Amino acid sequence: MNQVMPTIESTDAAGTTAAENPRCAACPHPWATHDRIAMRFCTATTSGGHHRGCVCGS
């Protein structure tokens, strides 16, 4: 099974190398707050190029 994770985007406005709280590429929530279901859903959303609602519990 190919497990593709969505990319994360830096929330820092300045040109830093890494953000402290990276955001999910599929929804507005921090990646660290995703549970297993939300990770899977957002991964599928990003991989499939879908634009759909969020299932994150945060």
CHARMM internal coordinates of N, CA and C (Angstrom, degrees):
IC EDIT
DIST 1 N 1 CA 1.4462
DIST 1 CA 1 C 1.5216
ANGL 1 N 1 CA 1 C 108.90
DIST 1 C 2 N 1.2815
ANGL 1 CA 1 C 2 N 116.47
DIHE 1 N 1 CA 1 C 2 N 131.28
DIST 2 N 2 CA 1.4545
ANGL 1 C 2 N 2 CA 122.01
DIHE 1 CA 1 C 2 N 2 CA 179.47
DIST 2 CA 2 C 1.5247
ANGL 2 N 2 CA 2 C 108.95
DIHE 1 C 2 N 2 CA 2 C -86.86
DIST 2 C 3 N 1.3156
ANGL 2 CA 2 C 3 N 117.40
DIHE 2 N 2 CA 2 C 3 N 115.69
DIST 3 N 3 CA 1.4554
ANGL 2 C 3 N 3 CA 121.51
DIHE 2 CA 2 C 3 N 3 CA -179.77
DIST 3 CA 3 C 1.5189
ANGL 3 N 3 CA 3 C 109.10
DIHE 2 C 3 N 3 CA 3 C -102.60
DIST 3 C 4 N 1.3062
ANGL 3 CA 3 C 4 N 116.10
DIHE 3 N 3 CA 3 C 4 N 106.43
DIST 4 N 4 CA 1.4545
ANGL 3 C 4 N 4 CA 121.95
DIHE 3 CA 3 C 4 N 4 CA -179.78
DIST 4 CA 4 C 1.5226
ANGL 4 N 4 CA 4 C 107.75
DIHE 3 C 4 N 4 CA 4 C -105.65
DIST 4 C 5 N 1.3047
ANGL 4 CA 4 C 5 N 116.53
DIHE 4 N 4 CA 4 C 5 N 127.62
DIST 5 N 5 CA 1.4565
ANGL 4 C 5 N 5 CA 121.30
DIHE 4 CA 4 C 5 N 5 CA 178.91
DIST 5 CA 5 C 1.5206
ANGL 5 N 5 CA 5 C 108.63
DIHE 4 C 5 N 5 CA 5 C -100.50
DIST 5 C 6 N 1.3405
ANGL 5 CA 5 C 6 N 117.02
DIHE 5 N 5 CA 5 C 6 N 143.49
DIST 6 N 6 CA 1.4548
ANGL 5 C 6 N 6 CA 118.12
DIHE 5 CA 5 C 6 N 6 CA 177.25
DIST 6 CA 6 C 1.5189
ANGL 6 N 6 CA 6 C 110.32
DIHE 5 C 6 N 6 CA 6 C -66.75
DIST 6 C 7 N 1.2966
ANGL 6 CA 6 C 7 N 115.08
DIHE 6 N 6 CA 6 C 7 N 155.49
DIST 7 N 7 CA 1.4563
ANGL 6 C 7 N 7 CA 119.01
DIHE 6 CA 6 C 7 N 7 CA 178.01
DIST 7 CA 7 C 1.5202
ANGL 7 N 7 CA 7 C 109.16
DIHE 6 C 7 N 7 CA 7 C -76.39
DIST 7 C 8 N 1.3034
ANGL 7 CA 7 C 8 N 115.64
DIHE 7 N 7 CA 7 C 8 N 159.03
DIST 8 N 8 CA 1.4497
ANGL 7 C 8 N 8 CA 120.24
DIHE 7 CA 7 C 8 N 8 CA 175.47
DIST 8 CA 8 C 1.5127
ANGL 8 N 8 CA 8 C 108.19
DIHE 7 C 8 N 8 CA 8 C -113.19
DIST 8 C 9 N 1.3132
ANGL 8 CA 8 C 9 N 115.61
DIHE 8 N 8 CA 8 C 9 N 149.05
DIST 9 N 9 CA 1.4477
ANGL 8 C 9 N 9 CA 121.00
DIHE 8 CA 8 C 9 N 9 CA -177.22
DIST 9 CA 9 C 1.5189
ANGL 9 N 9 CA 9 C 109.36
DIHE 8 C 9 N 9 CA 9 C -116.50
DIST 9 C 10 N 1.3052
ANGL 9 CA 9 C 10 N 116.67
DIHE 9 N 9 CA 9 C 10 N 139.21
DIST 10 N 10 CA 1.4557
ANGL 9 C 10 N 10 CA 121.73
DIHE 9 CA 9 C 10 N 10 CA 178.62
DIST 10 CA 10 C 1.5199
ANGL 10 N 10 CA 10 C 109.96
DIHE 9 C 10 N 10 CA 10 C -66.67
DIST 10 C 11 N 1.3202
ANGL 10 CA 10 C 11 N 116.33
DIHE 10 N 10 CA 10 C 11 N 137.76
DIST 11 N 11 CA 1.4615
ANGL 10 C 11 N 11 CA 120.81
DIHE 10 CA 10 C 11 N 11 CA 176.21
DIST 11 CA 11 C 1.5178
ANGL 11 N 11 CA 11 C 111.83
DIHE 10 C 11 N 11 CA 11 C -96.37
DIST 11 C 12 N 1.3460
ANGL 11 CA 11 C 12 N 117.08
DIHE 11 N 11 CA 11 C 12 N -1.30
DIST 12 N 12 CA 1.4588
ANGL 11 C 12 N 12 CA 121.38
DIHE 11 CA 11 C 12 N 12 CA 179.76
DIST 12 CA 12 C 1.5266
ANGL 12 N 12 CA 12 C 110.55
DIHE 11 C 12 N 12 CA 12 C -77.67
DIST 12 C 13 N 1.3199
ANGL 12 CA 12 C 13 N 115.97
DIHE 12 N 12 CA 12 C 13 N 133.49
DIST 13 N 13 CA 1.4593
ANGL 12 C 13 N 13 CA 119.85
DIHE 12 CA 12 C 13 N 13 CA 177.16
DIST 13 CA 13 C 1.5286
ANGL 13 N 13 CA 13 C 110.87
DIHE 12 C 13 N 13 CA 13 C -77.90
DIST 13 C 14 N 1.3155
ANGL 13 CA 13 C 14 N 116.20
DIHE 13 N 13 CA 13 C 14 N -31.87
DIST 14 N 14 CA 1.4668
ANGL 13 C 14 N 14 CA 120.57
DIHE 13 CA 13 C 14 N 14 CA 179.01
DIST 14 CA 14 C 1.5235
ANGL 14 N 14 CA 14 C 109.33
DIHE 13 C 14 N 14 CA 14 C -77.44
DIST 14 C 15 N 1.2981
ANGL 14 CA 14 C 15 N 117.59
DIHE 14 N 14 CA 14 C 15 N 163.78
DIST 15 N 15 CA 1.4579
ANGL 14 C 15 N 15 CA 122.04
DIHE 14 CA 14 C 15 N 15 CA -177.19
DIST 15 CA 15 C 1.5150
ANGL 15 N 15 CA 15 C 113.61
DIHE 14 C 15 N 15 CA 15 C -81.13
DIST 15 C 16 N 1.3116
ANGL 15 CA 15 C 16 N 117.35
DIHE 15 N 15 CA 15 C 16 N 61.82
DIST 16 N 16 CA 1.4601
ANGL 15 C 16 N 16 CA 121.01
DIHE 15 CA 15 C 16 N 16 CA 177.94
DIST 16 CA 16 C 1.5173
ANGL 16 N 16 CA 16 C 109.78
DIHE 15 C 16 N 16 CA 16 C -88.46
DIST 16 C 17 N 1.3149
ANGL 16 CA 16 C 17 N 117.13
DIHE 16 N 16 CA 16 C 17 N 166.50
DIST 17 N 17 CA 1.4637
ANGL 16 C 17 N 17 CA 120.64
DIHE 16 CA 16 C 17 N 17 CA -177.75
DIST 17 CA 17 C 1.5163
ANGL 17 N 17 CA 17 C 113.03
DIHE 16 C 17 N 17 CA 17 C -83.27
DIST 17 C 18 N 1.3256
ANGL 17 CA 17 C 18 N 118.35
DIHE 17 N 17 CA 17 C 18 N -28.09
DIST 18 N 18 CA 1.4630
ANGL 17 C 18 N 18 CA 120.43
DIHE 17 CA 17 C 18 N 18 CA 179.70
DIST 18 CA 18 C 1.5217
ANGL 18 N 18 CA 18 C 109.82
DIHE 17 C 18 N 18 CA 18 C -150.15
DIST 18 C 19 N 1.3009
ANGL 18 CA 18 C 19 N 115.63
DIHE 18 N 18 CA 18 C 19 N 143.49
DIST 19 N 19 CA 1.4551
ANGL 18 C 19 N 19 CA 120.90
DIHE 18 CA 18 C 19 N 19 CA 176.81
DIST 19 CA 19 C 1.5264
ANGL 19 N 19 CA 19 C 109.30
DIHE 18 C 19 N 19 CA 19 C -87.03
DIST 19 C 20 N 1.3089
ANGL 19 CA 19 C 20 N 116.53
DIHE 19 N 19 CA 19 C 20 N 151.80
DIST 20 N 20 CA 1.4562
ANGL 19 C 20 N 20 CA 119.78
DIHE 19 CA 19 C 20 N 20 CA 177.77
DIST 20 CA 20 C 1.5177
ANGL 20 N 20 CA 20 C 111.06
DIHE 19 C 20 N 20 CA 20 C -70.72
DIST 20 C 21 N 1.3234
ANGL 20 CA 20 C 21 N 117.35
DIHE 20 N 20 CA 20 C 21 N -36.79
DIST 21 N 21 CA 1.4585
ANGL 20 C 21 N 21 CA 122.52
DIHE 20 CA 20 C 21 N 21 CA -178.78
DIST 21 CA 21 C 1.5253
ANGL 21 N 21 CA 21 C 109.67
DIHE 20 C 21 N 21 CA 21 C -125.17
DIST 21 C 22 N 1.3244
ANGL 21 CA 21 C 22 N 118.06
DIHE 21 N 21 CA 21 C 22 N 81.30
DIST 22 N 22 CA 1.4665
ANGL 21 C 22 N 22 CA 119.44
DIHE 21 CA 21 C 22 N 22 CA -178.98
DIST 22 CA 22 C 1.5236
ANGL 22 N 22 CA 22 C 111.68
DIHE 21 C 22 N 22 CA 22 C -62.37
DIST 22 C 23 N 1.2998
ANGL 22 CA 22 C 23 N 115.80
DIHE 22 N 22 CA 22 C 23 N 144.33
DIST 23 N 23 CA 1.4655
ANGL 22 C 23 N 23 CA 122.57
DIHE 22 CA 22 C 23 N 23 CA 179.92
DIST 23 CA 23 C 1.5169
ANGL 23 N 23 CA 23 C 110.45
DIHE 22 C 23 N 23 CA 23 C -98.58
DIST 23 C 24 N 1.2970
ANGL 23 CA 23 C 24 N 114.95
DIHE 23 N 23 CA 23 C 24 N 154.41
DIST 24 N 24 CA 1.4638
ANGL 23 C 24 N 24 CA 122.03
DIHE 23 CA 23 C 24 N 24 CA 176.29
DIST 24 CA 24 C 1.5301
ANGL 24 N 24 CA 24 C 108.57
DIHE 23 C 24 N 24 CA 24 C -72.48
DIST 24 C 25 N 1.3116
ANGL 24 CA 24 C 25 N 116.82
DIHE 24 N 24 CA 24 C 25 N 145.70
DIST 25 N 25 CA 1.4651
ANGL 24 C 25 N 25 CA 121.23
DIHE 24 CA 24 C 25 N 25 CA 178.49
DIST 25 CA 25 C 1.5261
ANGL 25 N 25 CA 25 C 111.89
DIHE 24 C 25 N 25 CA 25 C -77.39
DIST 25 C 26 N 1.3367
ANGL 25 CA 25 C 26 N 117.58
DIHE 25 N 25 CA 25 C 26 N -15.70
DIST 26 N 26 CA 1.4576
ANGL 25 C 26 N 26 CA 120.97
DIHE 25 CA 25 C 26 N 26 CA -176.24
DIST 26 CA 26 C 1.5254
ANGL 26 N 26 CA 26 C 113.45
DIHE 25 C 26 N 26 CA 26 C -99.63
DIST 26 C 27 N 1.3313
ANGL 26 CA 26 C 27 N 117.58
DIHE 26 N 26 CA 26 C 27 N -23.59
DIST 27 N 27 CA 1.4614
ANGL 26 C 27 N 27 CA 120.56
DIHE 26 CA 26 C 27 N 27 CA -177.17
DIST 27 CA 27 C 1.5294
ANGL 27 N 27 CA 27 C 109.31
DIHE 26 C 27 N 27 CA 27 C -144.30
DIST 27 C 28 N 1.3235
ANGL 27 CA 27 C 28 N 118.28
DIHE 27 N 27 CA 27 C 28 N 171.97
DIST 28 N 28 CA 1.4641
ANGL 27 C 28 N 28 CA 120.35
DIHE 27 CA 27 C 28 N 28 CA -175.61
DIST 28 CA 28 C 1.5263
ANGL 28 N 28 CA 28 C 115.43
DIHE 27 C 28 N 28 CA 28 C -82.86
DIST 28 C 29 N 1.3119
ANGL 28 CA 28 C 29 N 118.22
DIHE 28 N 28 CA 28 C 29 N 4.96
DIST 29 N 29 CA 1.4620
ANGL 28 C 29 N 29 CA 120.62
DIHE 28 CA 28 C 29 N 29 CA -174.95
DIST 29 CA 29 C 1.5239
ANGL 29 N 29 CA 29 C 112.91
DIHE 28 C 29 N 29 CA 29 C -90.87
DIST 29 C 30 N 1.3325
ANGL 29 CA 29 C 30 N 116.97
DIHE 29 N 29 CA 29 C 30 N 151.77
DIST 30 N 30 CA 1.4691
ANGL 29 C 30 N 30 CA 119.93
DIHE 29 CA 29 C 30 N 30 CA 174.90
DIST 30 CA 30 C 1.5278
ANGL 30 N 30 CA 30 C 109.85
DIHE 29 C 30 N 30 CA 30 C -61.94
DIST 30 C 31 N 1.3253
ANGL 30 CA 30 C 31 N 116.81
DIHE 30 N 30 CA 30 C 31 N 140.50
DIST 31 N 31 CA 1.4660
ANGL 30 C 31 N 31 CA 121.41
DIHE 30 CA 30 C 31 N 31 CA -178.06
DIST 31 CA 31 C 1.5274
ANGL 31 N 31 CA 31 C 111.29
DIHE 30 C 31 N 31 CA 31 C -59.41
DIST 31 C 32 N 1.3367
ANGL 31 CA 31 C 32 N 117.73
DIHE 31 N 31 CA 31 C 32 N -35.14
DIST 32 N 32 CA 1.4643
ANGL 31 C 32 N 32 CA 121.95
DIHE 31 CA 31 C 32 N 32 CA -177.05
DIST 32 CA 32 C 1.5289
ANGL 32 N 32 CA 32 C 113.04
DIHE 31 C 32 N 32 CA 32 C -65.58
DIST 32 C 33 N 1.3235
ANGL 32 CA 32 C 33 N 118.63
DIHE 32 N 32 CA 32 C 33 N -19.27
DIST 33 N 33 CA 1.4644
ANGL 32 C 33 N 33 CA 121.23
DIHE 32 CA 32 C 33 N 33 CA -179.12
DIST 33 CA 33 C 1.5239
ANGL 33 N 33 CA 33 C 112.99
DIHE 32 C 33 N 33 CA 33 C -88.54
DIST 33 C 34 N 1.3173
ANGL 33 CA 33 C 34 N 118.53
DIHE 33 N 33 CA 33 C 34 N -4.85
DIST 34 N 34 CA 1.4598
ANGL 33 C 34 N 34 CA 122.09
DIHE 33 CA 33 C 34 N 34 CA -178.98
DIST 34 CA 34 C 1.5276
ANGL 34 N 34 CA 34 C 111.14
DIHE 33 C 34 N 34 CA 34 C -74.07
DIST 34 C 35 N 1.3372
ANGL 34 CA 34 C 35 N 115.98
DIHE 34 N 34 CA 34 C 35 N 133.65
DIST 35 N 35 CA 1.4570
ANGL 34 C 35 N 35 CA 119.62
DIHE 34 CA 34 C 35 N 35 CA 170.29
DIST 35 CA 35 C 1.5273
ANGL 35 N 35 CA 35 C 107.73
DIHE 34 C 35 N 35 CA 35 C -87.31
DIST 35 C 36 N 1.3236
ANGL 35 CA 35 C 36 N 117.71
DIHE 35 N 35 CA 35 C 36 N -176.91
DIST 36 N 36 CA 1.4697
ANGL 35 C 36 N 36 CA 120.68
DIHE 35 CA 35 C 36 N 36 CA -175.72
DIST 36 CA 36 C 1.5286
ANGL 36 N 36 CA 36 C 112.51
DIHE 35 C 36 N 36 CA 36 C -61.60
DIST 36 C 37 N 1.3228
ANGL 36 CA 36 C 37 N 117.08
DIHE 36 N 36 CA 36 C 37 N -39.20
DIST 37 N 37 CA 1.4689
ANGL 36 C 37 N 37 CA 120.55
DIHE 36 CA 36 C 37 N 37 CA -179.79
DIST 37 CA 37 C 1.5247
ANGL 37 N 37 CA 37 C 110.30
DIHE 36 C 37 N 37 CA 37 C -68.04
DIST 37 C 38 N 1.3228
ANGL 37 CA 37 C 38 N 116.88
DIHE 37 N 37 CA 37 C 38 N -44.49
DIST 38 N 38 CA 1.4668
ANGL 37 C 38 N 38 CA 120.33
DIHE 37 CA 37 C 38 N 38 CA 179.35
DIST 38 CA 38 C 1.5253
ANGL 38 N 38 CA 38 C 111.18
DIHE 37 C 38 N 38 CA 38 C -64.36
DIST 38 C 39 N 1.3406
ANGL 38 CA 38 C 39 N 117.52
DIHE 38 N 38 CA 38 C 39 N -39.55
DIST 39 N 39 CA 1.4714
ANGL 38 C 39 N 39 CA 120.32
DIHE 38 CA 38 C 39 N 39 CA 176.87
DIST 39 CA 39 C 1.5208
ANGL 39 N 39 CA 39 C 110.65
DIHE 38 C 39 N 39 CA 39 C -60.08
DIST 39 C 40 N 1.3136
ANGL 39 CA 39 C 40 N 115.74
DIHE 39 N 39 CA 39 C 40 N -44.98
DIST 40 N 40 CA 1.4683
ANGL 39 C 40 N 40 CA 119.87
DIHE 39 CA 39 C 40 N 40 CA -178.94
DIST 40 CA 40 C 1.5296
ANGL 40 N 40 CA 40 C 110.83
DIHE 39 C 40 N 40 CA 40 C -65.67
DIST 40 C 41 N 1.3250
ANGL 40 CA 40 C 41 N 116.81
DIHE 40 N 40 CA 40 C 41 N -44.34
DIST 41 N 41 CA 1.4590
ANGL 40 C 41 N 41 CA 121.76
DIHE 40 CA 40 C 41 N 41 CA -179.53
DIST 41 CA 41 C 1.5292
ANGL 41 N 41 CA 41 C 110.98
DIHE 40 C 41 N 41 CA 41 C -62.58
DIST 41 C 42 N 1.3254
ANGL 41 CA 41 C 42 N 116.83
DIHE 41 N 41 CA 41 C 42 N -47.85
DIST 42 N 42 CA 1.4671
ANGL 41 C 42 N 42 CA 120.28
DIHE 41 CA 41 C 42 N 42 CA -179.03
DIST 42 CA 42 C 1.5249
ANGL 42 N 42 CA 42 C 111.71
DIHE 41 C 42 N 42 CA 42 C -68.09
DIST 42 C 43 N 1.3253
ANGL 42 CA 42 C 43 N 116.68
DIHE 42 N 42 CA 42 C 43 N -33.56
DIST 43 N 43 CA 1.4621
ANGL 42 C 43 N 43 CA 120.39
DIHE 42 CA 42 C 43 N 43 CA 175.72
DIST 43 CA 43 C 1.5226
ANGL 43 N 43 CA 43 C 110.13
DIHE 42 C 43 N 43 CA 43 C -63.27
DIST 43 C 44 N 1.3247
ANGL 43 CA 43 C 44 N 117.02
DIHE 43 N 43 CA 43 C 44 N -46.62
DIST 44 N 44 CA 1.4643
ANGL 43 C 44 N 44 CA 121.26
DIHE 43 CA 43 C 44 N 44 CA 179.05
DIST 44 CA 44 C 1.5245
ANGL 44 N 44 CA 44 C 110.96
DIHE 43 C 44 N 44 CA 44 C -65.34
DIST 44 C 45 N 1.3136
ANGL 44 CA 44 C 45 N 117.12
DIHE 44 N 44 CA 44 C 45 N -38.64
DIST 45 N 45 CA 1.4618
ANGL 44 C 45 N 45 CA 121.30
DIHE 44 CA 44 C 45 N 45 CA 178.75
DIST 45 CA 45 C 1.5247
ANGL 45 N 45 CA 45 C 110.84
DIHE 44 C 45 N 45 CA 45 C -60.97
DIST 45 C 46 N 1.3234
ANGL 45 CA 45 C 46 N 116.37
DIHE 45 N 45 CA 45 C 46 N -47.55
DIST 46 N 46 CA 1.4615
ANGL 45 C 46 N 46 CA 121.11
DIHE 45 CA 45 C 46 N 46 CA -179.62
DIST 46 CA 46 C 1.5224
ANGL 46 N 46 CA 46 C 111.63
DIHE 45 C 46 N 46 CA 46 C -68.78
DIST 46 C 47 N 1.3244
ANGL 46 CA 46 C 47 N 116.68
DIHE 46 N 46 CA 46 C 47 N -44.57
DIST 47 N 47 CA 1.4712
ANGL 46 C 47 N 47 CA 121.19
DIHE 46 CA 46 C 47 N 47 CA -177.93
DIST 47 CA 47 C 1.5180
ANGL 47 N 47 CA 47 C 112.11
DIHE 46 C 47 N 47 CA 47 C -63.10
DIST 47 C 48 N 1.3301
ANGL 47 CA 47 C 48 N 115.87
DIHE 47 N 47 CA 47 C 48 N -38.72
DIST 48 N 48 CA 1.4522
ANGL 47 C 48 N 48 CA 120.29
DIHE 47 CA 47 C 48 N 48 CA -177.42
DIST 48 CA 48 C 1.5123
ANGL 48 N 48 CA 48 C 114.01
DIHE 47 C 48 N 48 CA 48 C -87.53
DIST 48 C 49 N 1.3227
ANGL 48 CA 48 C 49 N 117.11
DIHE 48 N 48 CA 48 C 49 N -3.86
DIST 49 N 49 CA 1.4610
ANGL 48 C 49 N 49 CA 120.16
DIHE 48 CA 48 C 49 N 49 CA -179.46
DIST 49 CA 49 C 1.5182
ANGL 49 N 49 CA 49 C 112.70
DIHE 48 C 49 N 49 CA 49 C 69.63
DIST 49 C 50 N 1.3305
ANGL 49 CA 49 C 50 N 116.53
DIHE 49 N 49 CA 49 C 50 N 26.69
DIST 50 N 50 CA 1.4655
ANGL 49 C 50 N 50 CA 121.02
DIHE 49 CA 49 C 50 N 50 CA -178.71
DIST 50 CA 50 C 1.5228
ANGL 50 N 50 CA 50 C 110.95
DIHE 49 C 50 N 50 CA 50 C -84.94
DIST 50 C 51 N 1.2948
ANGL 50 CA 50 C 51 N 115.80
DIHE 50 N 50 CA 50 C 51 N 157.98
DIST 51 N 51 CA 1.4633
ANGL 50 C 51 N 51 CA 123.32
DIHE 50 CA 50 C 51 N 51 CA 173.39
DIST 51 CA 51 C 1.5176
ANGL 51 N 51 CA 51 C 105.55
DIHE 50 C 51 N 51 CA 51 C -126.22
DIST 51 C 52 N 1.3216
ANGL 51 CA 51 C 52 N 115.38
DIHE 51 N 51 CA 51 C 52 N 96.95
DIST 52 N 52 CA 1.4575
ANGL 51 C 52 N 52 CA 119.14
DIHE 51 CA 51 C 52 N 52 CA -177.08
DIST 52 CA 52 C 1.5161
ANGL 52 N 52 CA 52 C 109.48
DIHE 51 C 52 N 52 CA 52 C -139.48
DIST 52 C 53 N 1.3144
ANGL 52 CA 52 C 53 N 115.66
DIHE 52 N 52 CA 52 C 53 N 173.12
DIST 53 N 53 CA 1.4587
ANGL 52 C 53 N 53 CA 121.59
DIHE 52 CA 52 C 53 N 53 CA -177.19
DIST 53 CA 53 C 1.5159
ANGL 53 N 53 CA 53 C 113.28
DIHE 52 C 53 N 53 CA 53 C -63.00
DIST 53 C 54 N 1.2953
ANGL 53 CA 53 C 54 N 115.01
DIHE 53 N 53 CA 53 C 54 N -176.01
DIST 54 N 54 CA 1.4578
ANGL 53 C 54 N 54 CA 122.26
DIHE 53 CA 53 C 54 N 54 CA -174.24
DIST 54 CA 54 C 1.5258
ANGL 54 N 54 CA 54 C 110.07
DIHE 53 C 54 N 54 CA 54 C -112.37
DIST 54 C 55 N 1.3274
ANGL 54 CA 54 C 55 N 117.25
DIHE 54 N 54 CA 54 C 55 N 146.08
DIST 55 N 55 CA 1.4610
ANGL 54 C 55 N 55 CA 122.23
DIHE 54 CA 54 C 55 N 55 CA 174.88
DIST 55 CA 55 C 1.5219
ANGL 55 N 55 CA 55 C 111.25
DIHE 54 C 55 N 55 CA 55 C -114.87
DIST 55 C 56 N 1.3014
ANGL 55 CA 55 C 56 N 117.08
DIHE 55 N 55 CA 55 C 56 N 7.89
DIST 56 N 56 CA 1.4617
ANGL 55 C 56 N 56 CA 121.18
DIHE 55 CA 55 C 56 N 56 CA -177.96
DIST 56 CA 56 C 1.5261
ANGL 56 N 56 CA 56 C 109.99
DIHE 55 C 56 N 56 CA 56 C -64.06
DIST 56 C 57 N 1.3093
ANGL 56 CA 56 C 57 N 115.23
DIHE 56 N 56 CA 56 C 57 N 141.87
DIST 57 N 57 CA 1.4523
ANGL 56 C 57 N 57 CA 120.68
DIHE 56 CA 56 C 57 N 57 CA 179.36
DIST 57 CA 57 C 1.5194
ANGL 57 N 57 CA 57 C 113.34
DIHE 56 C 57 N 57 CA 57 C -82.73
DIST 57 C 58 N 1.3170
ANGL 57 CA 57 C 58 N 117.21
DIHE 57 N 57 CA 57 C 58 N -2.15
DIST 58 N 58 CA 1.4739
ANGL 57 C 58 N 58 CA 119.51
DIHE 57 CA 57 C 58 N 58 CA -177.45
DIST 58 CA 58 C 1.5053
ANGL 58 N 58 CA 58 C 111.65
DIHE 57 C 58 N 58 CA 58 C -93.62
END
COOR INIT
IC SEED 1 N 1 CA 1 C
IC BUILD
